[in-house]
Each structure stands twice: as C-alpha cells, then as structure tokens.
Amino acid sequence: MIYPKTADVTFHHADDAVKEYRFGTKNYPHYFCTNCGTSVYGKAEAPEQRHIMAVNVRTLSGVDIKTLKIREHDGRGGTSI
C-alpha cells in the first residue's frame, strides 16, 4: 500500500469497476475490483484522516514495485520502523 493525499489521486475507471465494502465501525470503506476481487484502495471518512487514502500499488499500471523504497510501519504503535 501507498498513502497519497486524496487530492493527488485520480481514478480512470467506470463507477461499477469497484465495489465498496465496510466492516467494523464502517468508517473506512474499502474498494475491491468487481472482476477479480483485488483490494484496490480505501479511504477514511474521519475528518482528521480524510486527506489521505490507501492505494494498492500493485494495481497501478506502469509502476515497478521493485524500484520502490519500502518503509515498514508499526500499525499498532503508530510509528515507522
């Protein structure tokens, strides 16, 4: 996953190309490909998180994941490793 600013992301697909799924608090919708079921992206609805979204980098055309710099994140502790 990559975490770009929501304003910097533009999707070029039909609205029916992804399906929304919510669980738990239902405050963070996840979107999956309706053809293969791959997780494509998610975005928070909480005001303090609305400016960032999670995008599955493997779904982006023209991106070679071998060239990306990986930074691990401790989700529980909230800090980068």
N, CA, C and O atoms as a Maestro MAE file, in Angstrom:
{
 s_m_m2io_version
 :::
 2.0.0
}

f_m_ct {
 s_m_title
 :::
 protein
 m_atom[324] {
  # First column is atom index #
  i_m_mmod_type
  r_m_x_coord
  r_m_y_coord
  r_m_z_coord
  i_m_residue_number
  s_m_chain_name
  s_m_pdb_residue_name
  s_m_pdb_atom_name
  i_m_atomic_number
  :::
  1 25 0.831 -1.180 0.000 1 A "MET " " N  " 7
  2 3 0.000 0.000 0.000 1 A "MET " " CA " 6
  3 2 0.878 1.246 0.000 1 A "MET " " C  " 6
  4 15 1.967 1.279 0.573 1 A "MET " " O  " 8
  5 25 0.355 2.262 -0.666 2 A "ILE " " N  " 7
  6 3 0.944 3.591 -0.596 2 A "ILE " " CA " 6
  7 2 -0.136 4.510 -0.041 2 A "ILE " " C  " 6
  8 15 -1.323 4.196 -0.123 2 A "ILE " " O  " 8
  9 25 0.264 5.626 0.512 3 A "TYR " " N  " 7
  10 3 -0.678 6.506 1.198 3 A "TYR " " CA " 6
  11 2 -0.573 7.933 0.671 3 A "TYR " " C  " 6
  12 15 -0.039 8.811 1.349 3 A "TYR " " O  " 8
  13 25 -1.084 8.161 -0.536 4 A "PRO " " N  " 7
  14 3 -1.032 9.509 -1.110 4 A "PRO " " CA " 6
  15 2 -2.135 10.400 -0.546 4 A "PRO " " C  " 6
  16 15 -3.089 9.931 0.074 4 A "PRO " " O  " 8
  17 25 -1.974 11.689 -0.780 5 A "LYS " " N  " 7
  18 3 -3.040 12.625 -0.443 5 A "LYS " " CA " 6
  19 2 -4.205 12.353 -1.387 5 A "LYS " " C  " 6
  20 15 -4.003 12.138 -2.582 5 A "LYS " " O  " 8
  21 25 -5.403 12.362 -0.861 6 A "THR " " N  " 7
  22 3 -6.603 12.091 -1.654 6 A "THR " " CA " 6
  23 2 -6.698 13.028 -2.850 6 A "THR " " C  " 6
  24 15 -7.110 12.604 -3.931 6 A "THR " " O  " 8
  25 25 -6.326 14.286 -2.678 7 A "ALA " " N  " 7
  26 3 -6.399 15.274 -3.760 7 A "ALA " " CA " 6
  27 2 -5.453 14.950 -4.912 7 A "ALA " " C  " 6
  28 15 -5.647 15.437 -6.026 7 A "ALA " " O  " 8
  29 25 -4.432 14.134 -4.656 8 A "ASP " " N  " 7
  30 3 -3.453 13.788 -5.687 8 A "ASP " " CA " 6
  31 2 -3.816 12.530 -6.476 8 A "ASP " " C  " 6
  32 15 -3.072 12.124 -7.369 8 A "ASP " " O  " 8
  33 25 -4.949 11.913 -6.153 9 A "VAL " " N  " 7
  34 3 -5.332 10.644 -6.787 9 A "VAL " " CA " 6
  35 2 -6.511 10.841 -7.727 9 A "VAL " " C  " 6
  36 15 -7.518 11.448 -7.360 9 A "VAL " " O  " 8
  37 25 -6.376 10.325 -8.937 10 A "THR " " N  " 7
  38 3 -7.467 10.324 -9.915 10 A "THR " " CA " 6
  39 2 -7.600 8.914 -10.460 10 A "THR " " C  " 6
  40 15 -6.619 8.331 -10.922 10 A "THR " " O  " 8
  41 25 -8.796 8.365 -10.411 11 A "PHE " " N  " 7
  42 3 -9.040 7.039 -10.966 11 A "PHE " " CA " 6
  43 2 -9.670 7.178 -12.341 11 A "PHE " " C  " 6
  44 15 -10.516 8.044 -12.565 11 A "PHE " " O  " 8
  45 25 -9.255 6.329 -13.249 12 A "HIS " " N  " 7
  46 3 -9.791 6.328 -14.606 12 A "HIS " " CA " 6
  47 2 -10.493 4.999 -14.849 12 A "HIS " " C  " 6
  48 15 -10.001 4.152 -15.594 12 A "HIS " " O  " 8
  49 25 -11.638 4.826 -14.219 13 A "HIS " " N  " 7
  50 3 -12.413 3.599 -14.384 13 A "HIS " " CA " 6
  51 2 -13.894 3.935 -14.265 13 A "HIS " " C  " 6
  52 15 -14.274 4.992 -13.762 13 A "HIS " " O  " 8
  53 25 -14.702 3.025 -14.732 14 A "ALA " " N  " 7
  54 3 -16.143 3.203 -14.601 14 A "ALA " " CA " 6
  55 2 -16.525 3.031 -13.131 14 A "ALA " " C  " 6
  56 15 -15.855 2.307 -12.395 14 A "ALA " " O  " 8
  57 25 -17.587 3.688 -12.710 15 A "ASP " " N  " 7
  58 3 -18.017 3.599 -11.317 15 A "ASP " " CA " 6
  59 2 -18.306 2.166 -10.880 15 A "ASP " " C  " 6
  60 15 -18.154 1.832 -9.705 15 A "ASP " " O  " 8
  61 25 -18.718 1.326 -11.813 16 A "ASP " " N  " 7
  62 3 -19.043 -0.052 -11.446 16 A "ASP " " CA " 6
  63 2 -17.830 -0.987 -11.492 16 A "ASP " " C  " 6
  64 15 -17.986 -2.200 -11.350 16 A "ASP " " O  " 8
  65 25 -16.629 -0.444 -11.687 17 A "ALA " " N  " 7
  66 3 -15.409 -1.262 -11.731 17 A "ALA " " CA " 6
  67 2 -14.952 -1.675 -10.338 17 A "ALA " " C  " 6
  68 15 -14.196 -2.635 -10.195 17 A "ALA " " O  " 8
  69 25 -15.403 -0.958 -9.308 18 A "VAL " " N  " 7
  70 3 -15.058 -1.312 -7.937 18 A "VAL " " CA " 6
  71 2 -16.327 -1.421 -7.099 18 A "VAL " " C  " 6
  72 15 -17.348 -0.795 -7.387 18 A "VAL " " O  " 8
  73 25 -16.228 -2.226 -6.066 19 A "LYS " " N  " 7
  74 3 -17.349 -2.429 -5.143 19 A "LYS " " CA " 6
  75 2 -16.895 -2.047 -3.743 19 A "LYS " " C  " 6
  76 15 -15.816 -2.445 -3.305 19 A "LYS " " O  " 8
  77 25 -17.707 -1.285 -3.051 20 A "GLU " " N  " 7
  78 3 -17.383 -0.841 -1.696 20 A "GLU " " CA " 6
  79 2 -17.720 -1.920 -0.673 20 A "GLU " " C  " 6
  80 15 -18.738 -2.604 -0.780 20 A "GLU " " O  " 8
  81 25 -16.848 -2.056 0.315 21 A "TYR " " N  " 7
  82 3 -17.081 -2.975 1.431 21 A "TYR " " CA " 6
  83 2 -16.703 -2.260 2.721 21 A "TYR " " C  " 6
  84 15 -15.666 -1.599 2.788 21 A "TYR " " O  " 8
  85 25 -17.537 -2.390 3.740 22 A "ARG " " N  " 7
  86 3 -17.266 -1.785 5.050 22 A "ARG " " CA " 6
  87 2 -17.418 -2.851 6.127 22 A "ARG " " C  " 6
  88 15 -18.260 -3.743 6.026 22 A "ARG " " O  " 8
  89 25 -16.592 -2.743 7.152 23 A "PHE " " N  " 7
  90 3 -16.718 -3.658 8.279 23 A "PHE " " CA " 6
  91 2 -16.382 -2.907 9.562 23 A "PHE " " C  " 6
  92 15 -15.958 -1.752 9.514 23 A "PHE " " O  " 8
  93 25 -16.566 -3.550 10.693 24 A "GLY " " N  " 7
  94 3 -16.258 -2.917 11.983 24 A "GLY " " CA " 6
  95 2 -17.056 -1.647 12.184 24 A "GLY " " C  " 6
  96 15 -18.286 -1.677 12.196 24 A "GLY " " O  " 8
  97 25 -16.366 -0.537 12.341 25 A "THR " " N  " 7
  98 3 -17.021 0.750 12.589 25 A "THR " " CA " 6
  99 2 -17.679 1.326 11.339 25 A "THR " " C  " 6
  100 15 -18.456 2.278 11.420 25 A "THR " " O  " 8
  101 25 -17.370 0.752 10.203 26 A "LYS " " N  " 7
  102 3 -17.909 1.179 8.900 26 A "LYS " " CA " 6
  103 2 -17.472 2.597 8.516 26 A "LYS " " C  " 6
  104 15 -18.102 3.233 7.671 26 A "LYS " " O  " 8
  105 25 -16.405 3.084 9.130 27 A "ASN " " N  " 7
  106 3 -15.900 4.428 8.855 27 A "ASN " " CA " 6
  107 2 -14.764 4.454 7.851 27 A "ASN " " C  " 6
  108 15 -14.233 5.520 7.538 27 A "ASN " " O  " 8
  109 25 -14.387 3.290 7.344 28 A "TYR " " N  " 7
  110 3 -13.256 3.226 6.419 28 A "TYR " " CA " 6
  111 2 -13.631 2.301 5.263 28 A "TYR " " C  " 6
  112 15 -13.319 1.111 5.302 28 A "TYR " " O  " 8
  113 25 -14.297 2.835 4.232 29 A "PRO " " N  " 7
  114 3 -14.691 1.973 3.120 29 A "PRO " " CA " 6
  115 2 -13.483 1.459 2.340 29 A "PRO " " C  " 6
  116 15 -12.539 2.197 2.061 29 A "PRO " " O  " 8
  117 25 -13.540 0.190 2.001 30 A "HIS " " N  " 7
  118 3 -12.523 -0.452 1.167 30 A "HIS " " CA " 6
  119 2 -13.163 -0.728 -0.188 30 A "HIS " " C  " 6
  120 15 -14.350 -1.048 -0.261 30 A "HIS " " O  " 8
  121 25 -12.392 -0.605 -1.252 31 A "TYR " " N  " 7
  122 3 -12.921 -0.796 -2.598 31 A "TYR " " CA " 6
  123 2 -12.172 -1.925 -3.285 31 A "TYR " " C  " 6
  124 15 -10.942 -1.955 -3.304 31 A "TYR " " O  " 8
  125 25 -12.935 -2.856 -3.850 32 A "PHE " " N  " 7
  126 3 -12.396 -4.046 -4.481 32 A "PHE " " CA " 6
  127 2 -12.806 -4.107 -5.943 32 A "PHE " " C  " 6
  128 15 -13.886 -3.642 -6.309 32 A "PHE " " O  " 8
  129 25 -11.945 -4.679 -6.778 33 A "CYS " " N  " 7
  130 3 -12.241 -4.870 -8.193 33 A "CYS " " CA " 6
  131 2 -13.420 -5.827 -8.329 33 A "CYS " " C  " 6
  132 15 -13.410 -6.907 -7.737 33 A "CYS " " O  " 8
  133 25 -14.432 -5.445 -9.098 34 A "THR " " N  " 7
  134 3 -15.602 -6.302 -9.282 34 A "THR " " CA " 6
  135 2 -15.311 -7.480 -10.200 34 A "THR " " C  " 6
  136 15 -16.093 -8.429 -10.254 34 A "THR " " O  " 8
  137 25 -14.206 -7.431 -10.917 35 A "ASN " " N  " 7
  138 3 -13.851 -8.522 -11.826 35 A "ASN " " CA " 6
  139 2 -13.057 -9.619 -11.118 35 A "ASN " " C  " 6
  140 15 -13.377 -10.800 -11.252 35 A "ASN " " O  " 8
  141 25 -12.015 -9.231 -10.357 36 A "CYS " " N  " 7
  142 3 -11.124 -10.239 -9.759 36 A "CYS " " CA " 6
  143 2 -11.109 -10.240 -8.236 36 A "CYS " " C  " 6
  144 15 -10.568 -11.168 -7.636 36 A "CYS " " O  " 8
  145 25 -11.683 -9.235 -7.599 37 A "GLY " " N  " 7
  146 3 -11.737 -9.175 -6.144 37 A "GLY " " CA " 6
  147 2 -10.528 -8.553 -5.472 37 A "GLY " " C  " 6
  148 15 -10.454 -8.524 -4.243 37 A "GLY " " O  " 8
  149 25 -9.584 -8.058 -6.250 38 A "THR " " N  " 7
  150 3 -8.387 -7.438 -5.682 38 A "THR " " CA " 6
  151 2 -8.742 -6.168 -4.914 38 A "THR " " C  " 6
  152 15 -9.560 -5.367 -5.365 38 A "THR " " O  " 8
  153 25 -8.120 -5.996 -3.754 39 A "SER " " N  " 7
  154 3 -8.269 -4.759 -2.993 39 A "SER " " CA " 6
  155 2 -7.566 -3.645 -3.762 39 A "SER " " C  " 6
  156 15 -6.370 -3.740 -4.036 39 A "SER " " O  " 8
  157 25 -8.296 -2.598 -4.109 40 A "VAL " " N  " 7
  158 3 -7.738 -1.513 -4.915 40 A "VAL " " CA " 6
  159 2 -7.356 -0.318 -4.041 40 A "VAL " " C  " 6
  160 15 -6.239 0.191 -4.142 40 A "VAL " " O  " 8
  161 25 -8.268 0.129 -3.191 41 A "TYR " " N  " 7
  162 3 -7.976 1.278 -2.330 41 A "TYR " " CA " 6
  163 2 -8.957 1.363 -1.177 41 A "TYR " " C  " 6
  164 15 -9.973 0.668 -1.148 41 A "TYR " " O  " 8
  165 25 -8.637 2.216 -0.240 42 A "GLY " " N  " 7
  166 3 -9.504 2.501 0.890 42 A "GLY " " CA " 6
  167 2 -9.337 3.961 1.257 42 A "GLY " " C  " 6
  168 15 -8.292 4.564 1.013 42 A "GLY " " O  " 8
  169 25 -10.374 4.515 1.842 43 A "LYS " " N  " 7
  170 3 -10.264 5.918 2.265 43 A "LYS " " CA " 6
  171 2 -11.082 6.136 3.528 43 A "LYS " " C  " 6
  172 15 -12.200 5.638 3.663 43 A "LYS " " O  " 8
  173 25 -10.506 6.882 4.437 44 A "ALA " " N  " 7
  174 3 -11.147 7.154 5.716 44 A "ALA " " CA " 6
  175 2 -12.186 8.257 5.573 44 A "ALA " " C  " 6
  176 15 -12.081 9.125 4.707 44 A "ALA " " O  " 8
  177 25 -13.180 8.205 6.432 45 A "GLU " " N  " 7
  178 3 -14.197 9.251 6.446 45 A "GLU " " CA " 6
  179 2 -14.032 10.191 7.635 45 A "GLU " " C  " 6
  180 15 -14.675 11.239 7.688 45 A "GLU " " O  " 8
  181 25 -13.179 9.828 8.585 46 A "ALA " " N  " 7
  182 3 -12.935 10.698 9.740 46 A "ALA " " CA " 6
  183 2 -12.238 11.971 9.257 46 A "ALA " " C  " 6
  184 15 -11.302 11.891 8.462 46 A "ALA " " O  " 8
  185 25 -12.673 13.133 9.718 47 A "PRO " " N  " 7
  186 3 -12.107 14.403 9.238 47 A "PRO " " CA " 6
  187 2 -10.589 14.488 9.337 47 A "PRO " " C  " 6
  188 15 -9.947 15.042 8.445 47 A "PRO " " O  " 8
  189 25 -10.005 13.950 10.400 48 A "GLU " " N  " 7
  190 3 -8.555 14.047 10.575 48 A "GLU " " CA " 6
  191 2 -7.771 13.109 9.659 48 A "GLU " " C  " 6
  192 15 -6.548 13.219 9.567 48 A "GLU " " O  " 8
  193 25 -8.463 12.184 8.976 49 A "GLN " " N  " 7
  194 3 -7.797 11.238 8.072 49 A "GLN " " CA " 6
  195 2 -8.273 11.349 6.629 49 A "GLN " " C  " 6
  196 15 -7.740 10.674 5.749 49 A "GLN " " O  " 8
  197 25 -9.247 12.172 6.383 50 A "ARG " " N  " 7
  198 3 -9.874 12.253 5.064 50 A "ARG " " CA " 6
  199 2 -8.916 12.692 3.958 50 A "ARG " " C  " 6
  200 15 -9.172 12.426 2.783 50 A "ARG " " O  " 8
  201 25 -7.838 13.348 4.308 51 A "HIS " " N  " 7
  202 3 -6.897 13.882 3.316 51 A "HIS " " CA " 6
  203 2 -5.950 12.815 2.753 51 A "HIS " " C  " 6
  204 15 -5.226 13.089 1.796 51 A "HIS " " O  " 8
  205 25 -5.940 11.611 3.323 52 A "ILE " " N  " 7
  206 3 -5.040 10.547 2.859 52 A "ILE " " CA " 6
  207 2 -5.854 9.296 2.559 52 A "ILE " " C  " 6
  208 15 -6.856 9.020 3.218 52 A "ILE " " O  " 8
  209 25 -5.414 8.547 1.563 53 A "MET " " N  " 7
  210 3 -6.067 7.276 1.254 53 A "MET " " CA " 6
  211 2 -5.010 6.193 1.083 53 A "MET " " C  " 6
  212 15 -3.831 6.488 0.891 53 A "MET " " O  " 8
  213 25 -5.437 4.956 1.154 54 A "ALA " " N  " 7
  214 3 -4.541 3.813 0.952 54 A "ALA " " CA " 6
  215 2 -4.798 3.247 -0.437 54 A "ALA " " C  " 6
  216 15 -5.941 2.946 -0.780 54 A "ALA " " O  " 8
  217 25 -3.756 3.099 -1.235 55 A "VAL " " N  " 7
  218 3 -3.885 2.584 -2.597 55 A "VAL " " CA " 6
  219 2 -2.967 1.372 -2.746 55 A "VAL " " C  " 6
  220 15 -1.790 1.427 -2.389 55 A "VAL " " O  " 8
  221 25 -3.510 0.290 -3.269 56 A "ASN " " N  " 7
  222 3 -2.722 -0.908 -3.539 56 A "ASN " " CA " 6
  223 2 -1.842 -0.616 -4.746 56 A "ASN " " C  " 6
  224 15 -2.325 -0.583 -5.878 56 A "ASN " " O  " 8
  225 25 -0.557 -0.406 -4.507 57 A "VAL " " N  " 7
  226 3 0.369 -0.008 -5.570 57 A "VAL " " CA " 6
  227 2 0.457 -1.064 -6.672 57 A "VAL " " C  " 6
  228 15 0.792 -0.737 -7.810 57 A "VAL " " O  " 8
  229 25 0.166 -2.309 -6.354 58 A "ARG " " N  " 7
  230 3 0.227 -3.375 -7.364 58 A "ARG " " CA " 6
  231 2 -0.884 -3.252 -8.413 58 A "ARG " " C  " 6
  232 15 -0.842 -3.926 -9.442 58 A "ARG " " O  " 8
  233 25 -1.867 -2.402 -8.154 59 A "THR " " N  " 7
  234 3 -2.944 -2.211 -9.130 59 A "THR " " CA " 6
  235 2 -2.679 -1.048 -10.076 59 A "THR " " C  " 6
  236 15 -3.476 -0.795 -10.979 59 A "THR " " O  " 8
  237 25 -1.581 -0.343 -9.886 60 A "LEU " " N  " 7
  238 3 -1.262 0.814 -10.723 60 A "LEU " " CA " 6
  239 2 -0.450 0.389 -11.935 60 A "LEU " " C  " 6
  240 15 0.566 -0.292 -11.798 60 A "LEU " " O  " 8
  241 25 -0.892 0.786 -13.110 61 A "SER " " N  " 7
  242 3 -0.142 0.444 -14.318 61 A "SER " " CA " 6
  243 2 1.105 1.316 -14.407 61 A "SER " " C  " 6
  244 15 1.086 2.490 -14.038 61 A "SER " " O  " 8
  245 25 2.176 0.729 -14.899 62 A "GLY " " N  " 7
  246 3 3.410 1.470 -15.094 62 A "GLY " " CA " 6
  247 2 4.275 1.624 -13.857 62 A "GLY " " C  " 6
  248 15 5.263 2.358 -13.891 62 A "GLY " " O  " 8
  249 25 3.932 0.953 -12.766 63 A "VAL " " N  " 7
  250 3 4.731 1.044 -11.545 63 A "VAL " " CA " 6
  251 2 5.456 -0.280 -11.337 63 A "VAL " " C  " 6
  252 15 4.829 -1.337 -11.264 63 A "VAL " " O  " 8
  253 25 6.775 -0.211 -11.242 64 A "ASP " " N  " 7
  254 3 7.590 -1.393 -10.962 64 A "ASP " " CA " 6
  255 2 7.856 -1.409 -9.465 64 A "ASP " " C  " 6
  256 15 8.655 -0.615 -8.969 64 A "ASP " " O  " 8
  257 25 7.194 -2.307 -8.741 65 A "ILE " " N  " 7
  258 3 7.321 -2.297 -7.284 65 A "ILE " " CA " 6
  259 2 8.742 -2.603 -6.817 65 A "ILE " " C  " 6
  260 15 9.097 -2.287 -5.681 65 A "ILE " " O  " 8
  261 25 9.546 -3.204 -7.664 66 A "LYS " " N  " 7
  262 3 10.936 -3.494 -7.288 66 A "LYS " " CA " 6
  263 2 11.763 -2.216 -7.149 66 A "LYS " " C  " 6
  264 15 12.819 -2.225 -6.517 66 A "LYS " " O  " 8
  265 25 11.286 -1.125 -7.734 67 A "THR " " N  " 7
  266 3 12.033 0.138 -7.673 67 A "THR " " CA " 6
  267 2 11.586 1.030 -6.514 67 A "THR " " C  " 6
  268 15 12.172 2.088 -6.286 67 A "THR " " O  " 8
  269 25 10.565 0.616 -5.793 68 A "LEU " " N  " 7
  270 3 10.040 1.443 -4.706 68 A "LEU " " CA " 6
  271 2 10.853 1.278 -3.428 68 A "LEU " " C  " 6
  272 15 11.336 0.188 -3.123 68 A "LEU " " O  " 8
  273 25 10.997 2.358 -2.695 69 A "LYS " " N  " 7
  274 3 11.650 2.315 -1.393 69 A "LYS " " CA " 6
  275 2 10.590 1.908 -0.372 69 A "LYS " " C  " 6
  276 15 9.570 2.582 -0.227 69 A "LYS " " O  " 8
  277 25 10.830 0.818 0.326 70 A "ILE " " N  " 7
  278 3 9.866 0.291 1.291 70 A "ILE " " CA " 6
  279 2 10.158 0.864 2.676 70 A "ILE " " C  " 6
  280 15 11.298 0.853 3.139 70 A "ILE " " O  " 8
  281 25 9.124 1.355 3.317 71 A "ARG " " N  " 7
  282 3 9.234 1.819 4.696 71 A "ARG " " CA " 6
  283 2 8.168 1.090 5.491 71 A "ARG " " C  " 6
  284 15 6.972 1.288 5.273 71 A "ARG " " O  " 8
  285 25 8.603 0.249 6.412 72 A "GLU " " N  " 7
  286 3 7.656 -0.518 7.219 72 A "GLU " " CA " 6
  287 2 7.016 0.386 8.259 72 A "GLU " " C  " 6
  288 15 7.607 1.372 8.699 72 A "GLU " " O  " 8
  289 25 5.792 0.029 8.645 73 A "HIS " " N  " 7
  290 3 5.037 0.823 9.608 73 A "HIS " " CA " 6
  291 2 4.473 -0.099 10.673 73 A "HIS " " C  " 6
  292 15 3.855 -1.117 10.360 73 A "HIS " " O  " 8
  293 25 4.684 0.255 11.919 74 A "ASP " " N  " 7
  294 3 4.132 -0.494 13.039 74 A "ASP " " CA " 6
  295 2 2.719 0.021 13.266 74 A "ASP " " C  " 6
  296 15 2.527 1.031 13.943 74 A "ASP " " O  " 8
  297 25 1.735 -0.663 12.708 75 A "GLY " " N  " 7
  298 3 0.350 -0.216 12.797 75 A "GLY " " CA " 6
  299 2 -0.164 -0.111 14.221 75 A "GLY " " C  " 6
  300 15 -0.963 0.773 14.533 75 A "GLY " " O  " 8
  301 25 0.283 -0.995 15.074 76 A "ARG " " N  " 7
  302 3 -0.165 -0.966 16.466 76 A "ARG " " CA " 6
  303 2 0.448 0.219 17.208 76 A "ARG " " C  " 6
  304 15 -0.238 0.920 17.951 76 A "ARG " " O  " 8
  305 25 1.741 0.433 17.000 77 A "GLY " " N  " 7
  306 3 2.432 1.513 17.704 77 A "GLY " " CA " 6
  307 2 2.309 2.861 17.023 77 A "GLY " " C  " 6
  308 15 2.545 3.899 17.641 77 A "GLY " " O  " 8
  309 25 1.936 2.848 15.736 78 A "GLY " " N  " 7
  310 3 1.755 4.096 15.002 78 A "GLY " " CA " 6
  311 2 3.041 4.774 14.586 78 A "GLY " " C  " 6
  312 15 3.056 5.974 14.310 78 A "GLY " " O  " 8
  313 25 4.133 4.002 14.538 79 A "THR " " N  " 7
  314 3 5.408 4.595 14.154 79 A "THR " " CA " 6
  315 2 6.029 3.836 12.994 79 A "THR " " C  " 6
  316 15 5.762 2.650 12.801 79 A "THR " " O  " 8
  317 25 6.854 4.523 12.229 80 A "SER " " N  " 7
  318 3 7.589 3.865 11.155 80 A "SER " " CA " 6
  319 2 8.744 3.092 11.760 80 A "SER " " C  " 6
  320 15 9.341 3.508 12.753 80 A "SER " " O  " 8
  321 25 9.048 1.964 11.148 81 A "ILE " " N  " 7
  322 3 10.135 1.105 11.638 81 A "ILE " " CA " 6
  323 2 11.395 1.432 10.875 81 A "ILE " " C  " 6
  324 15 12.440 0.829 11.121 81 A "ILE " " O  " 8
  :::
 }
 m_bond[323] {
  # First column is bond index #
  i_m_from
  i_m_to
  i_m_order
  :::
  1 1 2 1
  2 2 3 1
  3 3 4 2
  4 3 5 1
  5 5 6 1
  6 6 7 1
  7 7 8 2
  8 7 9 1
  9 9 10 1
  10 10 11 1
  11 11 12 2
  12 11 13 1
  13 13 14 1
  14 14 15 1
  15 15 16 2
  16 15 17 1
  17 17 18 1
  18 18 19 1
  19 19 20 2
  20 19 21 1
  21 21 22 1
  22 22 23 1
  23 23 24 2
  24 23 25 1
  25 25 26 1
  26 26 27 1
  27 27 28 2
  28 27 29 1
  29 29 30 1
  30 30 31 1
  31 31 32 2
  32 31 33 1
  33 33 34 1
  34 34 35 1
  35 35 36 2
  36 35 37 1
  37 37 38 1
  38 38 39 1
  39 39 40 2
  40 39 41 1
  41 41 42 1
  42 42 43 1
  43 43 44 2
  44 43 45 1
  45 45 46 1
  46 46 47 1
  47 47 48 2
  48 47 49 1
  49 49 50 1
  50 50 51 1
  51 51 52 2
  52 51 53 1
  53 53 54 1
  54 54 55 1
  55 55 56 2
  56 55 57 1
  57 57 58 1
  58 58 59 1
  59 59 60 2
  60 59 61 1
  61 61 62 1
  62 62 63 1
  63 63 64 2
  64 63 65 1
  65 65 66 1
  66 66 67 1
  67 67 68 2
  68 67 69 1
  69 69 70 1
  70 70 71 1
  71 71 72 2
  72 71 73 1
  73 73 74 1
  74 74 75 1
  75 75 76 2
  76 75 77 1
  77 77 78 1
  78 78 79 1
  79 79 80 2
  80 79 81 1
  81 81 82 1
  82 82 83 1
  83 83 84 2
  84 83 85 1
  85 85 86 1
  86 86 87 1
  87 87 88 2
  88 87 89 1
  89 89 90 1
  90 90 91 1
  91 91 92 2
  92 91 93 1
  93 93 94 1
  94 94 95 1
  95 95 96 2
  96 95 97 1
  97 97 98 1
  98 98 99 1
  99 99 100 2
  100 99 101 1
  101 101 102 1
  102 102 103 1
  103 103 104 2
  104 103 105 1
  105 105 106 1
  106 106 107 1
  107 107 108 2
  108 107 109 1
  109 109 110 1
  110 110 111 1
  111 111 112 2
  112 111 113 1
  113 113 114 1
  114 114 115 1
  115 115 116 2
  116 115 117 1
  117 117 118 1
  118 118 119 1
  119 119 120 2
  120 119 121 1
  121 121 122 1
  122 122 123 1
  123 123 124 2
  124 123 125 1
  125 125 126 1
  126 126 127 1
  127 127 128 2
  128 127 129 1
  129 129 130 1
  130 130 131 1
  131 131 132 2
  132 131 133 1
  133 133 134 1
  134 134 135 1
  135 135 136 2
  136 135 137 1
  137 137 138 1
  138 138 139 1
  139 139 140 2
  140 139 141 1
  141 141 142 1
  142 142 143 1
  143 143 144 2
  144 143 145 1
  145 145 146 1
  146 146 147 1
  147 147 148 2
  148 147 149 1
  149 149 150 1
  150 150 151 1
  151 151 152 2
  152 151 153 1
  153 153 154 1
  154 154 155 1
  155 155 156 2
  156 155 157 1
  157 157 158 1
  158 158 159 1
  159 159 160 2
  160 159 161 1
  161 161 162 1
  162 162 163 1
  163 163 164 2
  164 163 165 1
  165 165 166 1
  166 166 167 1
  167 167 168 2
  168 167 169 1
  169 169 170 1
  170 170 171 1
  171 171 172 2
  172 171 173 1
  173 173 174 1
  174 174 175 1
  175 175 176 2
  176 175 177 1
  177 177 178 1
  178 178 179 1
  179 179 180 2
  180 179 181 1
  181 181 182 1
  182 182 183 1
  183 183 184 2
  184 183 185 1
  185 185 186 1
  186 186 187 1
  187 187 188 2
  188 187 189 1
  189 189 190 1
  190 190 191 1
  191 191 192 2
  192 191 193 1
  193 193 194 1
  194 194 195 1
  195 195 196 2
  196 195 197 1
  197 197 198 1
  198 198 199 1
  199 199 200 2
  200 199 201 1
  201 201 202 1
  202 202 203 1
  203 203 204 2
  204 203 205 1
  205 205 206 1
  206 206 207 1
  207 207 208 2
  208 207 209 1
  209 209 210 1
  210 210 211 1
  211 211 212 2
  212 211 213 1
  213 213 214 1
  214 214 215 1
  215 215 216 2
  216 215 217 1
  217 217 218 1
  218 218 219 1
  219 219 220 2
  220 219 221 1
  221 221 222 1
  222 222 223 1
  223 223 224 2
  224 223 225 1
  225 225 226 1
  226 226 227 1
  227 227 228 2
  228 227 229 1
  229 229 230 1
  230 230 231 1
  231 231 232 2
  232 231 233 1
  233 233 234 1
  234 234 235 1
  235 235 236 2
  236 235 237 1
  237 237 238 1
  238 238 239 1
  239 239 240 2
  240 239 241 1
  241 241 242 1
  242 242 243 1
  243 243 244 2
  244 243 245 1
  245 245 246 1
  246 246 247 1
  247 247 248 2
  248 247 249 1
  249 249 250 1
  250 250 251 1
  251 251 252 2
  252 251 253 1
  253 253 254 1
  254 254 255 1
  255 255 256 2
  256 255 257 1
  257 257 258 1
  258 258 259 1
  259 259 260 2
  260 259 261 1
  261 261 262 1
  262 262 263 1
  263 263 264 2
  264 263 265 1
  265 265 266 1
  266 266 267 1
  267 267 268 2
  268 267 269 1
  269 269 270 1
  270 270 271 1
  271 271 272 2
  272 271 273 1
  273 273 274 1
  274 274 275 1
  275 275 276 2
  276 275 277 1
  277 277 278 1
  278 278 279 1
  279 279 280 2
  280 279 281 1
  281 281 282 1
  282 282 283 1
  283 283 284 2
  284 283 285 1
  285 285 286 1
  286 286 287 1
  287 287 288 2
  288 287 289 1
  289 289 290 1
  290 290 291 1
  291 291 292 2
  292 291 293 1
  293 293 294 1
  294 294 295 1
  295 295 296 2
  296 295 297 1
  297 297 298 1
  298 298 299 1
  299 299 300 2
  300 299 301 1
  301 301 302 1
  302 302 303 1
  303 303 304 2
  304 303 305 1
  305 305 306 1
  306 306 307 1
  307 307 308 2
  308 307 309 1
  309 309 310 1
  310 310 311 1
  311 311 312 2
  312 311 313 1
  313 313 314 1
  314 314 315 1
  315 315 316 2
  316 315 317 1
  317 317 318 1
  318 318 319 1
  319 319 320 2
  320 319 321 1
  321 321 322 1
  322 322 323 1
  323 323 324 2
  :::
 }
}
